Amino acid sequence: MKKQPEINDVMELFRAREGASLTLDEPAILREYEHANANRSGIAIKVLTVIGGFLVTCAFLGFLFIAGIYHSGLGMMVSGCIFVVGALIVKKVFDLLILDTFAVSFYICGCLLIFLGLMEYNLPQTPVCCVFIIISLLSLLFIQNYMMAFVATCIFHAAAFALFQGSSPYSGYPHIYIALLIWFFTFWVLEEAGLTRWSNKLSKLYNPIRMASLLAILIICYLTGTGWFLRTYYNSWFIPLAAVSSILFLLPRILAVLEIQQPGGKIFAYAATILALVPTFWGPSIAASLLVILLCFYANFKTGIVAGIIALIWFACDYYYNLQLTLLTKSLLMMATGFFFLLLYFLTHKKLNSK
């Protein structure tokens, strides 16, 4: 809704539904949309902002090592706090799109300095993670800019996951956090209307928290799998249990959207879904990516749908080459899953064509 005629049409629709008792502050609504459009950035700008922040952080790291400043833990922590506070104040006072890259870069560099300063004192993992959880939460309370909130939420998820992992890497604690994150993401997507109505600040934080939580689910699912590059396998069913329970909770809403009301159609949909999801207990990341796709489809979140599809393809290939199961078992399970997905496709396709 970037154009004024579209906004006017929506307001007229609300008036027709609510009647004469509804009053709208049209000038204020138009001013808000004009301000939002003036500072709106597409996905390309957001990606470039993140890449720019990453490159600036790498350059700043190089400067630290060349100058030898990294030897002073207290100095790095003080400098990091100044960078973080300065970035938050700049974005709070000057809410301009052009300042996003600078603010994000200073914020990331500040967090990096604080982390390096804490590492100089050889602190345990738990207090370090708690420090960054507090920093991210305070940042979200202080500023609601998209990119800053996105980075702060990513830092929160990384610190929380490291906190659970540091407790005992082989006792299942990381999977407990992933399950909690999956349930949180499900709640966050399904309760969009209520959350955005709760307060103006929460409505501004909704989109960056949703995007950061989605990426956190997919990245953590990758990190807890088997294979190469920063991956540690955890043998636990917390992920599939959380994902499957969320999918079954979401299924009635999807059936309502597809207007499948007949008892036979509902029974078939539930049976096919359960049978299709049973093999995912041996491939937990597949269940998580399926949940992401279904939730984003229900919420019409196109970026999430694309990310979920890419993750599903990756995790399916990863599952196929998992050496902990025999090739015959994996082939039969994937064929059965694909068969039921085709049945679900034909069911929904027939229903949509009958309208």
N, C-alpha and C positions, 0 to 999 in steps of 0.2 A: 504494500500500500504506500507507494512513494508519490503518487500523483493525487492532487487535491480532489478531482472528480471521484476517484475510488474511495477516498476518505468520506466524502459527502454521501456516497451510495451506502457505505457501511452505517453511517449515522442515521440515514433514513430507514435502513433496515431495523435498527434498534428502536426507532420511534414507532415503526409499524408494529413491532412485537410487543413493546411495553405500553404503548398508548400515550395519552396526553400527560400522564403523571411523570414521564421521564423528562428530565432537564439536562442538557448537555452544554458545557462551556466550549462552544465551537472555536472562538479565537485562541483559547489556551490549548485545545487539542491540535489546531493547525500549527501553532508555534512550536509545540513539542515535536511534531513530525518534521517541520522544517529544520529544527536543530538536529534531530536524529539523522535526517538525510544529509545534512551538511557534514556530519562527522561519521557517516557510514562508510565502512570499508569492506570490500569483497574478500573472498577467501584468498585471492592472490596477494592482496595487501597484507593480510594477516600472516600468511606464510612467509612473505618477505620480511615482515617485522620480526618474526621468530628467528629466521635465518640471520638477519642483521644483528639481533641481540646475541646470537650464538657466536658470530664472527667477532663482534666487539669483545665478548667475554674471552675468547681465545687470544685475541691481541693483548688484552689487559693481563691475562695470565703470563704471556710472554714477557711483557714489561716487568711484572713482578719478579720473575726469575732473573731477568737481566739486571735489574736494579738491586736485587738482594733484599727487598723489603719483606719477603716472606719469612725471614728469620725472626721477626718480632710478632709473637702471637697477639699481644695486647694491641699493638699498633694496627694489625690487620682487622681485629674485631671492632675497634673504634672507627676505622675508616669504613668498614662494611656497614656499620650502623648509620654513619653519615650518608652513605650512598643510598641505603634503603629508605631512610626518612626523607632525604632530598627528592628521590624519585616519586615517592607518594605525595609529597607536598606539591611538586610540580604538576602532577596529573590532577590533583585536587583543585589547584588554583587555575590552571590553564588546561581546560578540557579540549585540546586540539588534536586532530588526527596526526599532524606533522610531528608532534612531540612523542608519539607512541614509541617509536624506535629508540629514541634517546632515553625515555623513562624506563622502558623494559630493559635496555642494556645496562643502565645504572643499577636497576633493581637486581638483575641477575648477578652483576659484578659484586654488589654489596653482599648478597647471600653467599657468594663464593668466598669472599674475604672473611665473612663470619665463620664459615665452615673451616677454612684453612687455619684461622686463628684458634678455633676450638681444638683442631687436630694437633696444634703445637703443644697443647697441654696434655695430650694423650688421654683424653676423657673417654669413658665408656660410650658405647653406641647409644644407649638409652637416653641419657641427658642431651646428647647432641640432637637426636631425633625430636625430642620434646621441645627444644629451642626452636627448631624450624617449624614445627606444628604451631607453636604460639605465634611466630612471625607471620606465617601464612594466614592464620585466623585474624590477627590484628589488621593485616593488610586488607582482607576482605571487608572488615568492619569499617575501615577508614575510607576506602576508595572502591568505586563500582565500575571503573573503566573496563572494557571488554578484555583487552590484552593483559592488563595488570592482574585482573581477577583470574584470567586463564592461567597465567604463570604461577600465581599464588596457589591456585587449586592444584596444579601439577606438583608444586613443591610439597603441599600438604599430603597428597597421596604417596609421593615418593618417601617422605619422612615417616608416614604411618606404616607403610609396607616394610620399610627398613626396621622400624621399631618392633613389629611383630616378628620379622625374620630374625632380629638380633636376640629375641628372647630364647629361642631354641630352634635352629634351622630345620631340624628333622622331626619335630613334634607336631607339625600340622598347623602351627600358629599362622604362617603366611596364608594358608588356605582359608582360615577363619576370616581373615581380613578381606580376602577376595570375595568370599560369600557375602559378607556384610556390604562390601562395595557394590556387588551385583544387586542386592536387595535395595540399597539406597538409590542406585541408578533407576531401577524399576519404579520405585516410589516417586522419584524426581520427575520422570517423564510422564507417568500417568496422572500425577497431581499438578500438572502445569497450571491449570486454571486457578486452582486454590492458592498455589504458591505465589503466582504473579499478582493475585489480588491482595495478598497478605500485607505487603508494604511496597513502597516505591523502590527502596533499596534492593529488596529481594527480587523484584521484577527485572532490575538491571543485572543482577548477578545470575539470573536463571540460565541464560544461554552459555556464558563462559564456564559455569560449573558443569552444565550438561556435557559440553564438548570435552572438557578436561577429564571428567569422570569416564566418558566413553573411551578416550584414548588410554586412560589408566587401566581400564579393564583389559583392553586388547594387549597392551604392552606387558602387563603383569602376567597375563595368560601365556604370552610368549616366553617370558623369563622363567616361568615355572614348568616349562616343558622339557623335553629331552633334545639333545643335539648340541650344536656348537654355539659359540659367542654368547657369553654371559648367561647361560641357562643352567638352572639347578632343578632337577626333577624332584617333585614331592608326590609321593604315592598317597593320595587322599581323594575322597569323593565329595568333599565340601563344595567344589566348584560345580560339578554336574547337578548335585542336589539343589543348590541355590538357583542355578539356571533353569533346570527343568521345572521346579516349583514356580518360578516366576513366569515361565512360558505357559504353564497350565492356568495360572492366575490371569494371564493376559488373554488366553484363548477365547473366553466368552465375549470379551469386548471386540475382538477381531471378527468373530462370527456375527456379532451384531452389526458391525460395519458392512460385512458382506451380505447381510440380510438372510442369513441361514437360520430359520426359525423352526423347521420341521424336526421332530425328535429323532427321526432316523438319520438325518444329516448331521445333527449334533453328536449322536453316538458314534457315527462313522468318523467324524472329525477328531473326536477325543481318542478313539481307539487307534486311528492311524497316527496321530501325534505321539501317543505314548509308545507305540511300537517303533516309530521312527527315532524317538529320543533314547530308547534303551541302549543302543550301541554307543551313544555318546558318553556313557559312564566310563568307557575305556579311552575316550578322547575328550576330556573335559573342556578343552578350549573350543571345540566345535559347538558344544551346547551354548557356551557364552557368546560366540559370534552369531549363532542363530537367534539368541535372545536380543542381541543388539539390532539385528535386521528387523525382527518383528516389532520391537518397540519403536524404532525409527520409522517403520512403515506406518504404524498406528498414529504416530505424532507428525507424520509427513516431514520428517527431518532428512532431507535428501543427502546431505553430507555424511550423516551417520549411516544411511543405507549403503552408500558407496564404500565407506570404511568397513562396514560389516561384511559386505560381499568379498572384498579383497582379503579380509582376515579369514573368512570361511574357506576360501580357496587355499590360502596358505596353511591353515590348520588341518584341512583335509589331506593335503599332500604330506604334511608333517606326520599326521596320524598313520597314513599308509606306509610310510617308511620307518615307523616305530619298530625297533627290533625286539621289543618285549612281547610281541604277539606274532603268531605264525602268519605267513602270507595268505594261506587259505582262510583262516579266521577273519583277517582284516577284509579280504575280498568279499566274503559272504556277508559280513556286517555292513559294508558300504553298499553292496548291491541291494540288500534289504532296505536300507535307509533311502537310497535313491528311488526304489520302487514305490515306497509310500509317499515320497515327495511328489512323484509323478501323479499318484492318485489324488493327492491334495490339490495339485495344479489343475487337473482335469475337473475336479469338483468346483473349485472357485471359478475356473474359466467358463464352465457351463452355466454357473449361476449368474455371472456377469453378462453373458450373452443372452440370457433369458429375460433381461430387463427390457 
